[in-house]
Amino acid sequence: MRDRLPSQTDGYYRRVKIKIIIFESYGLIMYIAAVKLTFYISQSNSLKNKRQVCRSLVDRARQKFNASVAEVGTQELHKILTIGVAVISGEKSHAQQSIDEIIRFMDENTDAELTEVAEI
């Protein structure tokens, strides 16, 4: 079993503190939640290997959750992968729950080790 992040307990994640932006226009409210995930890819020995891991993880997360997911940094480092995730919802609790599920999914569905979860 992998080393656990501080945000994990008994296989379930505690809620990660994320910044939720409230946008109001014409009486409509949107909640925007975003996080930055950093992974360490120990088996990667080239940028090509890293791109394969990234593409697979990003595509699966986009399909499953209909969220905005993209590589956002450390693009020149072949062992470090930084991914940004954003969710827009009409309810604050739904935005938080979606982010929590995406983090869990991405951690459990890759050979890379999730090393950091940070608010954007």
SULDA-V387728 format. One record per backbone hydrogen bond with DSSP energy under -0.5 kcal/mol. NH is the residue of the N-H (numbers start at 1). CO is the residue of the C=O. Records with the same first field share a line. If there is no record, write none. Layout:
BEGIN
NH->CO ; CO
END
This chain:
BEGIN
8->5
9->12
12->9
14->7
18->16
19->34
20->18
21->19 ; 32
23->21 ; 30
24->22
25->28
28->25
30->23
31->89
32->21 ; 30
33->31 ; 87
34->19
35->85
36->118
37->83
38->116
39->81
40->113
41->39 ; 79
42->40
44->41
50->46
51->47
52->48
53->49
54->50
55->51
56->52
57->53
58->54
59->55
60->56
61->57
62->58
63->59
64->60
65->61
66->62
68->86
69->67
70->84
72->82
73->82
77->74
78->76
81->39
82->73
83->37 ; 81
84->70
85->35
86->68
87->33
89->31
95->91
96->92
97->93
98->94
99->95
100->96
101->97
102->98
103->99
104->100
105->101
106->102
107->103
108->104
109->105
110->107
113->40
114->112
115->38 ; 113
116->38
118->36
120->34
END
